[in-house]
């Protein structure tokens, strides 16, 4: 009974948030506040702070509620609240970068623009850092796997490629979700208007702006800018994923080429063994304990041995000629080149696959 009472008492405790608050001057305060109290202070519903989606950007009652993976934030016209930030690796960015960005006086736009831009920039930077970590490892692994001299793929490198390919797929999904959240707002003018929080608290900012700035248009340009950056990252990720698929085909072609060489060599040795065995029956016949007049001739041994090797050689050459006529591969063009390129930071790496007239393949992964 004691444990049930304890569990019930714990479940009755309302949830709370560890909050880091940034004001318009960049001043930072940290405190703990219950979820119900925070909802009352911001005039929000409890469901607004559930953060069910991994990436979301919504406007509720003159507040912008943001969820970017582990980052949970609420933007108001006067402040930015970052919730449950501890243990997520965000402390360095919050203290060193975010405060200075929010306190910057170079912006002529309201506070919510600075806060939203700082969060979106942090999200794009994290996606780009993720891609920058995965890309070199994948390229180095592919460069070693597509070597035409390898007879078998290194399983450890294939395991590394598999892990990084999974990470790349997760990155593509994350970029797509981020783009969809921005595109959803860009497609609706009303949603863009709702993100302009200052319009609802001080309409004169829009009606009597001495600079003649259309804040709704500025908000659209802001979101569109980061949408294009995410689109560029998505293109790089797709190109890298396509390079992995093309390299897989190159590896299979190389392995098939080496396998065909080994099979052809095995077939040639088998035909040679058959030829020797066939004419070796003559030696078996002379090895029986049967008397004849031929073995008394001093030249018999050399004649029989020579006949055996000569006959075996002729049969082997005949079989090789048959093999060459019936198993000769179709002659490809002189050079057939398949090119797949991926744009990296400041350079391009290409995979060249050359199919030579003898049927063998040559693969080159180079950097330009």
C-alpha positions as CSV (number, residue, x, y, z in Angstrom):
1,X,0.0,0.0,0.0
2,X,2.8,2.4,0.8
3,X,4.3,2.1,-2.7
4,X,0.9,2.7,-4.3
5,X,0.4,5.9,-2.3
6,X,3.9,7.0,-3.2
7,X,3.3,6.4,-6.9
8,X,0.0,8.2,-6.7
9,X,1.6,11.2,-5.0
10,X,4.3,11.4,-7.6
11,X,1.9,11.2,-10.5
12,X,-0.1,14.0,-9.0
13,X,2.9,16.4,-9.1
14,X,2.4,18.7,-12.1
15,X,5.2,18.7,-14.6
16,X,7.7,21.5,-14.6
17,X,10.2,23.0,-17.1
18,X,13.8,24.2,-16.6
19,X,13.6,27.6,-18.4
20,X,16.3,29.8,-19.8
21,X,14.9,33.2,-20.6
22,X,16.4,35.7,-23.0
23,X,15.1,39.3,-23.1
24,X,15.5,41.8,-25.9
25,X,18.9,43.1,-24.5
26,X,20.3,39.6,-24.4
27,X,20.1,39.2,-20.6
28,X,19.7,35.6,-19.5
29,X,17.9,34.2,-16.5
30,X,17.3,30.6,-15.5
31,X,14.5,29.3,-13.4
32,X,12.1,26.4,-12.9
33,X,8.4,26.8,-13.6
34,X,5.5,24.5,-13.5
35,X,3.8,23.8,-16.8
36,X,0.4,25.1,-15.6
37,X,2.0,28.3,-14.4
38,X,3.8,28.8,-17.7
39,X,0.6,28.2,-19.6
40,X,-1.3,30.8,-17.5
41,X,1.5,33.3,-17.9
42,X,1.6,32.9,-21.7
43,X,-2.2,32.4,-22.1
44,X,-1.6,29.0,-23.7
45,X,-3.4,25.7,-23.5
46,X,-1.6,22.7,-21.9
47,X,-1.8,20.8,-25.2
48,X,0.3,23.6,-26.8
49,X,3.3,22.6,-24.7
50,X,3.2,18.9,-25.4
51,X,5.8,19.1,-28.2
52,X,4.5,15.9,-29.8
53,X,6.2,16.4,-33.2
54,X,10.0,16.3,-33.6
55,X,10.0,19.4,-35.7
56,X,7.3,22.0,-35.6
57,X,6.8,25.7,-35.9
58,X,3.4,27.1,-34.9
59,X,1.9,30.3,-33.7
60,X,-0.5,30.2,-30.7
61,X,-2.0,33.2,-29.0
62,X,0.7,35.7,-29.8
63,X,3.5,33.2,-29.2
64,X,5.7,31.1,-31.5
65,X,6.1,27.5,-30.2
66,X,9.2,25.9,-31.7
67,X,10.4,22.3,-31.6
68,X,13.6,21.4,-33.4
69,X,14.5,17.9,-32.3
70,X,15.9,18.4,-28.8
71,X,15.4,22.2,-28.8
72,X,12.1,23.4,-27.3
73,X,11.5,27.1,-27.4
74,X,8.7,29.7,-27.0
75,X,9.1,33.1,-28.7
76,X,7.1,36.1,-27.4
77,X,7.3,39.7,-28.5
78,X,9.6,40.5,-25.6
79,X,11.5,37.3,-24.8
80,X,12.6,33.9,-25.8
81,X,12.1,30.9,-23.5
82,X,14.2,27.8,-24.0
83,X,12.7,24.8,-22.2
84,X,14.5,21.7,-20.7
85,X,17.9,22.6,-22.2
86,X,20.1,20.7,-19.8
87,X,21.9,17.6,-20.9
88,X,21.2,18.2,-24.6
89,X,24.5,19.8,-25.5
90,X,22.9,23.2,-26.0
91,X,24.5,25.1,-23.2
92,X,27.5,26.4,-25.2
93,X,25.3,27.7,-28.0
94,X,22.8,29.2,-25.6
95,X,25.3,31.1,-23.6
96,X,28.0,32.1,-26.1
97,X,26.0,32.6,-29.4
98,X,22.3,33.0,-28.8
99,X,22.5,35.8,-26.3
100,X,24.8,37.9,-28.5
101,X,22.5,37.3,-31.5
102,X,19.4,38.4,-29.7
103,X,21.2,41.5,-28.3
104,X,22.4,42.6,-31.7
105,X,21.2,46.1,-32.6
106,X,21.8,45.8,-36.3
107,X,18.3,44.5,-36.9
108,X,15.6,47.0,-37.6
109,X,12.9,44.2,-37.3
110,X,11.1,43.2,-34.1
111,X,12.5,40.8,-31.6
112,X,10.7,37.7,-32.8
113,X,12.6,38.0,-36.1
114,X,15.9,37.8,-34.3
115,X,14.9,34.9,-32.1
116,X,13.4,32.9,-35.0
117,X,16.4,33.5,-37.2
118,X,18.8,32.4,-34.5
119,X,16.9,29.2,-33.9
120,X,16.6,28.4,-37.6
121,X,20.3,29.2,-38.2
122,X,21.2,26.8,-35.3
123,X,19.1,24.1,-36.9
124,X,20.7,24.5,-40.4
125,X,24.1,24.6,-38.8
126,X,23.5,21.3,-37.0
127,X,22.3,19.6,-40.2
128,X,25.3,20.9,-42.1
129,X,27.7,19.7,-39.3
130,X,26.0,16.3,-39.5
131,X,26.5,16.1,-43.2
132,X,30.1,17.3,-42.9
133,X,30.8,14.5,-40.5
134,X,29.3,11.7,-42.6
135,X,30.4,12.8,-46.0
136,X,34.2,12.4,-45.7
137,X,33.9,9.0,-44.1
138,X,31.6,7.7,-46.9
139,X,33.8,9.1,-49.6
140,X,37.0,7.5,-48.1
141,X,35.2,4.2,-47.7
142,X,33.9,4.2,-51.3
143,X,37.3,5.1,-52.6
144,X,38.8,2.0,-51.1
145,X,35.9,-0.3,-52.0
146,X,35.8,0.6,-55.7
147,X,39.4,-0.3,-56.2
148,X,39.4,-2.7,-59.3
149,X,42.3,-4.7,-57.8
150,X,40.4,-6.0,-54.9
151,X,39.3,-9.6,-55.1
152,X,36.8,-9.4,-52.3
153,X,35.2,-6.5,-50.4
154,X,36.5,-5.7,-46.9
155,X,33.6,-6.6,-44.6
156,X,34.8,-4.1,-42.0
157,X,34.6,-1.3,-44.6
158,X,31.2,-2.5,-45.7
159,X,30.0,-2.4,-42.1
160,X,31.3,1.2,-41.8
161,X,29.5,2.1,-45.1
162,X,26.3,0.5,-43.8
163,X,26.3,2.5,-40.6
164,X,27.1,5.8,-42.3
165,X,24.4,5.0,-45.0
166,X,21.9,4.6,-42.2
167,X,23.0,7.9,-40.6
168,X,22.7,9.6,-44.1
169,X,19.1,8.3,-44.4
170,X,18.3,9.7,-41.0
171,X,19.8,13.0,-42.1
172,X,17.7,13.0,-45.2
173,X,14.5,12.4,-43.2
174,X,15.4,15.2,-40.7
175,X,16.0,17.6,-43.6
176,X,12.8,16.7,-45.2
177,X,10.8,17.2,-42.0
178,X,12.4,20.5,-41.5
179,X,11.7,21.6,-45.0
180,X,8.0,20.5,-44.8
181,X,7.5,22.5,-41.6
182,X,8.8,25.6,-43.3
183,X,6.9,24.9,-46.6
184,X,3.7,24.5,-44.6
185,X,4.0,28.0,-43.4
186,X,5.2,29.5,-46.7
187,X,2.2,28.1,-48.5
188,X,-0.2,30.0,-46.2
189,X,-0.1,33.8,-46.0
190,X,-2.2,33.7,-42.8
191,X,0.4,31.6,-41.0
192,X,3.1,34.0,-42.0
193,X,1.0,36.9,-40.6
194,X,0.6,35.0,-37.3
195,X,4.3,34.7,-36.9
196,X,4.6,38.5,-36.9
197,X,3.8,38.8,-33.2
198,X,4.4,42.5,-32.9
199,X,1.5,43.2,-35.3
200,X,-0.9,42.1,-32.6
201,X,0.7,44.0,-29.7
202,X,1.7,47.2,-31.5
203,X,-0.1,47.7,-34.9
204,X,1.7,51.0,-35.4
205,X,4.9,49.1,-36.1
206,X,3.2,48.0,-39.4
207,X,1.0,51.0,-40.1
208,X,3.4,53.8,-39.3
209,X,6.8,52.3,-40.2
210,X,9.2,55.0,-41.1
211,X,11.3,52.5,-43.0
212,X,8.4,51.3,-45.0
213,X,9.2,47.6,-44.2
214,X,6.6,45.0,-44.9
215,X,7.1,42.7,-42.0
216,X,5.0,39.8,-43.4
217,X,7.2,39.9,-46.5
218,X,10.3,40.0,-44.4
219,X,9.1,37.0,-42.5
220,X,8.5,35.1,-45.7
221,X,11.9,36.0,-47.0
222,X,13.4,34.8,-43.7
223,X,11.7,31.4,-43.9
224,X,12.4,31.0,-47.6
225,X,16.1,31.7,-47.0
226,X,16.4,28.8,-44.6
227,X,14.2,26.6,-46.7
228,X,16.6,27.1,-49.6
229,X,19.6,26.3,-47.4
230,X,17.8,23.1,-46.2
231,X,17.0,22.3,-49.9
232,X,20.7,22.6,-50.8
233,X,21.7,20.3,-47.9
234,X,19.1,17.8,-49.1
235,X,20.5,17.8,-52.6
236,X,24.0,17.1,-51.3
237,X,22.6,14.2,-49.2
238,X,20.7,12.8,-52.2
239,X,23.8,13.1,-54.4
240,X,25.9,11.3,-51.8
241,X,23.2,8.6,-51.5
242,X,23.2,8.2,-55.3
243,X,27.0,7.8,-55.2
244,X,26.7,5.0,-52.7
245,X,24.2,3.2,-55.0
246,X,26.5,3.7,-58.0
247,X,29.5,2.5,-56.1
248,X,27.6,-0.6,-55.1
249,X,27.1,-1.4,-58.8
250,X,30.8,-0.8,-59.5
251,X,31.8,-3.1,-56.6
252,X,29.6,-5.8,-58.0
253,X,31.0,-5.4,-61.5
254,X,34.6,-5.7,-60.2
255,X,33.7,-8.7,-58.1
256,X,31.9,-10.4,-61.1
257,X,34.9,-9.6,-63.3
258,X,37.3,-11.3,-60.9
259,X,34.9,-14.2,-60.4
260,X,34.7,-14.7,-64.2
261,X,38.5,-14.8,-64.4
262,X,38.7,-17.4,-61.7
263,X,36.0,-19.5,-63.2
264,X,37.7,-19.4,-66.6
265,X,41.0,-20.4,-65.1
266,X,39.3,-23.2,-63.2
267,X,37.7,-24.4,-66.4
268,X,41.0,-24.4,-68.2
269,X,42.7,-26.4,-65.5
270,X,39.9,-28.9,-65.5
271,X,40.2,-29.4,-69.3
272,X,44.0,-29.8,-68.8
273,X,43.4,-32.4,-66.1
274,X,40.9,-34.2,-68.4
275,X,43.4,-34.3,-71.2
276,X,46.2,-35.7,-69.1
277,X,43.8,-38.3,-67.5
278,X,42.6,-39.4,-70.9
279,X,46.0,-40.1,-72.4
280,X,47.3,-41.3,-69.0
281,X,45.3,-44.5,-69.6
282,X,48.0,-45.5,-72.0
283,X,50.5,-45.5,-69.1
284,X,48.0,-47.4,-67.0
285,X,47.8,-50.1,-69.7
286,X,51.6,-50.5,-69.9
287,X,51.8,-50.5,-66.1
288,X,49.8,-53.8,-65.9
289,X,51.7,-57.0,-65.3
290,X,51.2,-58.3,-68.8
291,X,54.0,-59.3,-71.0
292,X,54.3,-58.1,-74.5
293,X,57.2,-57.6,-76.9
294,X,56.8,-53.9,-77.1
295,X,58.2,-53.2,-73.6
296,X,61.4,-54.8,-74.5
297,X,62.2,-52.1,-77.1
298,X,64.5,-49.5,-75.4
299,X,62.7,-46.7,-77.3
300,X,59.2,-47.7,-76.0
301,X,59.2,-45.6,-72.9
302,X,60.1,-42.4,-74.7
303,X,57.6,-43.1,-77.5
304,X,54.7,-43.8,-75.1
305,X,55.6,-40.8,-72.9
306,X,55.9,-38.4,-75.9
307,X,52.6,-39.7,-77.4
308,X,50.8,-39.1,-74.0
309,X,52.0,-35.5,-73.7
310,X,51.5,-34.7,-77.4
311,X,48.0,-36.1,-77.3
312,X,47.1,-34.4,-74.1
313,X,48.4,-31.1,-75.4
314,X,46.4,-31.4,-78.6
315,X,43.2,-32.3,-76.8
316,X,43.7,-29.4,-74.4
317,X,44.3,-26.9,-77.2
318,X,41.2,-28.3,-78.9
319,X,39.1,-27.7,-75.8
320,X,40.5,-24.2,-75.3
321,X,39.6,-23.4,-78.9
322,X,36.0,-24.7,-78.3
323,X,35.9,-22.6,-75.1
324,X,37.0,-19.5,-76.9
325,X,34.4,-19.9,-79.7
326,X,31.4,-20.6,-77.5
327,X,32.1,-18.5,-74.4
328,X,33.6,-15.4,-76.0
329,X,31.8,-12.3,-74.5
330,X,30.1,-9.9,-76.7
331,X,32.4,-7.1,-77.8
332,X,31.5,-3.8,-76.1
333,X,32.2,-0.4,-77.4
334,X,35.8,0.7,-77.3
335,X,35.2,2.7,-74.1
336,X,31.9,3.1,-72.3
337,X,32.1,5.6,-69.5
338,X,29.6,6.0,-66.7
339,X,30.0,9.1,-64.6
340,X,28.5,9.8,-61.3
341,X,29.7,13.0,-59.5
342,X,28.9,14.4,-56.1
343,X,29.6,18.0,-55.2
344,X,31.5,18.3,-51.9
345,X,32.5,21.5,-50.1
346,X,34.9,22.9,-52.7
347,X,35.6,20.0,-55.0
348,X,34.1,17.2,-57.0
349,X,34.8,13.5,-56.8
350,X,33.9,11.3,-59.8
351,X,33.6,7.6,-60.4
352,X,34.6,6.4,-63.8
353,X,33.8,2.9,-65.0
354,X,35.6,1.8,-68.1
355,X,34.5,-1.4,-69.9
356,X,37.4,-2.5,-72.0
357,X,37.1,-4.6,-75.2
358,X,38.4,-7.7,-73.5
359,X,35.5,-7.6,-71.1
360,X,37.4,-6.5,-68.1
361,X,36.4,-3.3,-66.1
362,X,38.5,-0.4,-64.8
363,X,37.1,1.8,-62.1
364,X,38.6,5.1,-61.0
365,X,37.4,7.3,-58.1
366,X,39.2,10.6,-58.5
367,X,39.1,14.1,-57.1
368,X,39.0,17.2,-59.2
